[in-house]
Amino acid sequence: MNRKQKTEEFALNAIMYLVIIFLLSVFTFNLQAQVVTQDDLVIQNKESVFKKVYDDFLKYGTFYVAGNINNPYQKQSIDYVVRTNPSGSLYDVPVVENATNYDPFDYRYGFGIRRIARFDYENKEKAYYDGTEKNVALSAPTAAFNGFEYMFHWEKERERGEVFTNHRYFLRHTGKYHIAKIESREEGNVGFKYSSAEIRGRLPIGKKFSISAGVIARTHEQAFGYNPVEIWLNETTEYIDPEGNVFEYAANAWYSLGFEYGYDDIYYTQTDENGNQIQDWYWIDPEGNIVANTDLEFRETVFADLMNRFNREQWDLLDAFAEYAPIVGADFYTYNEKMWVHAYANYILPYHKYFKGDEAFSYLNRNNWGLGGLKEDSELEQWEDYQFGLIMGWKLTSKLGIFVEGEYTKFWDTEIFNSTVGLNFEL
């Protein structure tokens, strides 16, 4: 089982486990409330259980299948290259060819089922769902109503010739005094993959404000803060001369990475027409083809690709990571026809504990790597993650209004933010 399969298995198990807890808690409460001694009411009670499941979980849900096709990105200029005429020599009239890269058309298709409540200021964008909708309820700690909300969406897309798979699985139950949520999300075109499960106690303060606190567990595939090739190049060794002097030098010369992947360097000398002698190394690939005429050219071209290849291979050797930490949140919401404000925040405290994955390569050690590898007796470094958003609208007159929307998220080394501000004037 590879790393990706392990992560998906862990996320799936977490989702199934919490789904079972959610459903059992709802069903158990319902059954306890309806247990009676009369035998002739048993069937009616069972029917009411299924009716409650439909009303609380399926009613108002929407199943959809959708897709789209778009023109690909087109460069505004055409690229040309010069090629040698096959029937002539290098100095004959060359052949000019169009070398512009033309990507195939972009597409997206997917399917899902959703039941997400909209806040009063949110209008339904279209008369149908296609999976591209953005809802504040997916980020805000509390929902627009108490009960179950969910979205299970899967899609595949092609963008600029590359094919990606995306998904977002979201399930939350909000009560007057609790919030329970699980989520798994993947955005293939930006390399973002994330799963979480959380449970919080919730305290309403009046009708507009609430605070919450609990614990959140999160997974991440990427070993944030761990750069394998940098660590490999920073490995050192020592040489002691006959006088006892100690000299430290790099254990892995940068160019030796080429040898690891079958490349070879060949020393050569060359004398130009002025009698100047040039000395360097040219590089060949495993098939014997020349790929660089100098060490510098090799490092600026092929070597850069080898560094990324080395990192990917080393990251793939690591298991996925999972950690938990305390989380607190706050939510303020007020709405009327002339003004609305929705402000929310989530703060993950710096008390993270990894329960899956090698802690040595975890985010706790992101600043503890240096010459020679992991520093001895280094202390684990905690961190803070947070998310906050603001949606505000104000109708100054019956025809003039302003609005402000924004959200900022910081998880590990990843920052995601967006904002919108504008003015509407109705003629």
N, C-alpha and C positions, 0 to 999 in steps of 0.2 A: 504494500500500500504506500503510494507516494505521499508527499507533503500536502498536496492539494486535496487528495482524497481524505486524509486524516482530518484536515480542517473542516471539510464539508460534513464528514461524519460527526465531528464534535458539535458543529453548529446545528445539524439536524437532530442529534440527541438532545441538545439543550432545548430546542424548539418543542420537540415532542414531549419532553418531560414537563415543561411549563404549560403546554396545552392541556396535558392530562390533569395537572394541578388545577388549572382554571376551571375546566369542565367539571371535575369532581367536586370542587368547592361550590359551583353553582347548582349542580344536580343534587348534592348532598343536602344543601340548605333547603332546596325545593322539596326534596323527599321528606325531610324531617318535619317540614311545615305541613305536610299533607298526609302523614301516616294516621290512619284511622282504624278502628277495630271492626267496623262493619265490612263483611266480605263483598257486599254488593257495590262498594265504592272503590274497590281496588282498581278495576279497569278504568274508571273515570279518573283516578289519580294518575295512572300511567299516561293516559291521554293528555292530561294537563301538563305532565312533565315534558312531553314532546312539543306541546304547544308553547311552553315557556322557552324551550330551546329555540324554536322557530322565532318567537317574538324577540328574544334577547340576543340571538346570534345571527339569524339568517334574514329576518325581515328587513327590508330596505337595502339589502345587499344587491350588488350588481355584478353580473358576470359579463366579461367582454373579450372579444378577439379583435385585434386591430393591427394595422400596419400602414406604412407609407413608402413612397419612392420619390427621391429627389435628385436633381441634377448634382453631379459631383463638383467639387471645388475646381475651378479652372484658373490657371495662371493667365494674367493679362498680357504677358509677353511670351514669345516663342524662343526656346533654347535651340542652338545649332552647334554641331560639332563638325570637325573636318576629318575625313578619312582618306587614306591613300587609295588612289585608283588601283583596283586589282590587276589591271593589265599594264600598269606603269611602275615607276619607281617613286621613292619618297619625294622627289623634287619635281615630279610632273604636276599638271593641273589637278588639284585635289577634288574630292567629292564632298559637297556640303550636304549634311543630312539633318533633318528635324529630330532633335533628341528630347523634345518636350515630353514630360510624363503625363499621360492622360489616364486618370483613374476611372474605374467603372462607376456606374451610378450608385448613389447611396441608397440604403434601404433600412427599414426597421419593421419587425413584426413581433408580436407578442400576445400574451393572453393573461387574464387574471380575474380575480374576484375581490371586491372591495366594499367596505362599509365605513366610511369616514365622515364624521359630522363636520359641517362647516360652521364657522363662527358667523355672527350676524353681518360682519363687514365683507365676508367672502361671497362672491357671486359665482355661480356655476359658469365656467368659461364657455362650455358648449352644451348642446342638447344631448351629448353622448360622452362616454368615457373611452379613452384610447391608451391610457397608461402614462401619459406625459403630464398629468395634472400635478400641481404643487399645492400641498395643503399645510398650513401652519400647524395643524394638529399633530403632524408627524414629528415636530421638534419641541413644541411647547410641553411643559411638564403635565399639565392637566388638559382635559378635553372639553369640547363644547357641550357635552352631556355625559351623564353617568351611565356606565354600561360598557359593553364590548364594542371595540372598533378594530378593524383589521384591513389589511391589504396584502394580498399574495400576488405578486406580479413577476413575470418572467418575460424576457425579450432577447432577441438577437438583432444586432445592427451591423451595417457595414459603413465605415466612414473613411474617406480617402483611401479606399482599397483595402483597408484592414477590417477584419471581422472581430466583433466583440460580443460577449455574452453579459447581460445585465440582469440583476434581479433585486427585488425588495420585498421581504417578507416581514410584516408588521402585525403585531397582535397586542392589544392593550385592554385592560379592564380598569375603569376609573370608578371609585366609589366616593362617598362623602369623606371617608377617613383613610383611604388607601389608593395607591397607584401600582399596578403591576404591568410590566411591559417586556416583550421580547422582540428582537429585531435582527434581521440579517440583510446586508446590503452589499451589492457589488456594482461598481461602475467600471466596466472594462476599459473604456477609452482613456481613463485617467489612472488606472491601476489601483483603484480604491476598493478594498474588501474588508468588511467589518461585521462582527456579530456581537450582540449584547443581550443581557437579561438583567432586569432590575426589579426590585420591590421596594416601595417606600410607604411610610406612614404620611398621611396628609392632614393638615390642620387648616380648615377654612377660617379666615378672620373677616367677618362681615360677608357681604355678598360679592365683593369685587376682588378680594385678595386671598391668597392661600400660600402656605409654605409647605415643603415636604422634605423628608430625609429618609435615607435608607442605604442600600448597598447595591452596587452594579458590578456585574461580571462582564468582561469584554475579551474578545479574541482578536489577534492580528497575526497575519502571516509574515509581514515584513519585519526583519530584525532591525528596528529603528536604532540608529546610532552605531551600528556595527558595519564597518567597511572592510571586508576580508582582504582585498588587494592592498589597501593601505597598511593593514597589519602585517601582511606577508612581506611587503617591501620594507617595513620598519623593523623586521627581525634583525637582531645584531648578534655578532659573535666576537670573541676576543682572541688576540694573538699576543703571546708573551715572548719577547725577544730574549737572547742569551743573557742580557744584563738585567732581566726581570722587569723590564718596562711593559706595561699592558696597553695594547692598542685595540680599540673597538671599531669595528667596521660592519658594513651591511652584509648580512648572511646571504641575502638573495639580491644579486645585482638586477636592476630593472630589466635589462635585456634578456636575462635568463628565463623570463616568463615566455618569451618566444620559443625557447627550446622545449618548454613544457608542452607546447602544442605542435611540435614537429617542425617548426621553422628553424632555419640555420643561417648563420652569418659567415661570409667569406671575405677574407682580407684581400685588398688589392691596392696597388700603387699605380699612379698614372702621371705622366709628364706632359705638360701642355706645350704649345708652340714657343713659349717664352722660356722654357727650361724649368718652370716651377713644378715641383713634385707634389702630387695630391695623394694622401693616404686615407683610406676609410674602409668601411665594411658594406658590402651589399648583401641583401637578404633574399632568400628563396623560400617558397612555401613547401609543404610536404610533397607536392608533385614536382618540385624542382623549378617552378616558374619564378622569375625575378619579380619581387613585389615592392622593393625599395632599393634605391641606389646608394643610400647613406644611412648611418645610424639615426641621424636626426629625422630623415624622412620616414623611417620605420616607426619611430616613437610617435610621430605626429599623425600617422595614418593607421597602420595595422595594429600597433601596440594599444591604441585607444580601444579598439574593438575587443582585443584580448582581455583587457582589464575588465570590461563589462561582462564578458563571457566567464571569466574566472569568478567574479562576484556572484553571478547567477548560479553557477554550479555549487559554490560554497553555501549560498543561502538555501538551496534546495536540499542540502544535507541536514538542515535544522528542522526540528519539529515546529509546528505552529505554536504560538504563545497564547496563554490565557491568564488573565489576572483579575482580581477584584479589589474594590476600594469603596469607601463611603462616598455618598453623593447627597447633595442638598439642592433644593430648587425653590424658586419663587415664581408666582404668576399673578399678574394684575390685569383685570379686564373690565372695561366699562364701555357701554355703547348706548348711543341714542341717535336720532336721525341727523343731528347736526355735528356730533363729534364722537369719535371713538378712539380708545387707546388700549393696546394690548402689548404688555411688556412681560418678558419671561426670561429666566436665567437658570442654567444648570451648572453646578460647580462640583467637580470631582476632586476630593481632598487628596493631599500628598501622603497617602498611607496605602500605597499599592502593594499587593502581595501576589506574586506569580504562583499559580498552581499547575501550570502546564508549560513545558518548554524549558530549555537550559537557561538558568538564571544568569550564568556568566555572559551570555550573549543577549540578555534582555535589555530593555530600555533603562533599567536601573544602573547599568554599567556603561552607558553611552559615552561618558567622558573619562573612562578609566583605561582606555587603550592608548598605548604609546610605543616608544622604542622598546623592542623586546617582547611586546605582547601586552597581556593584561597586567597592570601594575600590582605588585604585591601589597597586601594589606590595604587595598583600596576600599573605600566606604561606598556602599550603595547610595545612589543619589535619587531621592524622590522627585516628583514633579506634580504640577497642577494642570488639569485640563478643564476647559470651560466652554460654555456656549451661551450666547444671549441674543435676544432679538427684540425688535420694536416695530410695531405697526400702528400708525397714527393717521387719522384723517380729520379734517376740520372744514366744514362748510361755512365759509365766511358770510356768504349771502346765498340766496336761492339759486344763483347761477355761478358763483365763484367758490372754488374749494382747493385746498392743498392737501397733499398726502406725503408721508414719509414711511418707507419700509426698509428694513435691513436686518441681517443676521450674520453673526460671526461665530465660527467654530474653530477651536484649537484642540486637536487630539494628537498626542505624541509630537512628531515633527510636522504634522499636516495642519495647514491652515486653509479654511474655506470661508469665504465671505462674499456677500452680495448686498447691494443697496439700491434703492430707487427713491427718487424725490421728484415731485412734479407739481404742476398747477393745472387745474381744469377750469375752463371758462365755457359755460354753455351759452351759445348764441340764441 
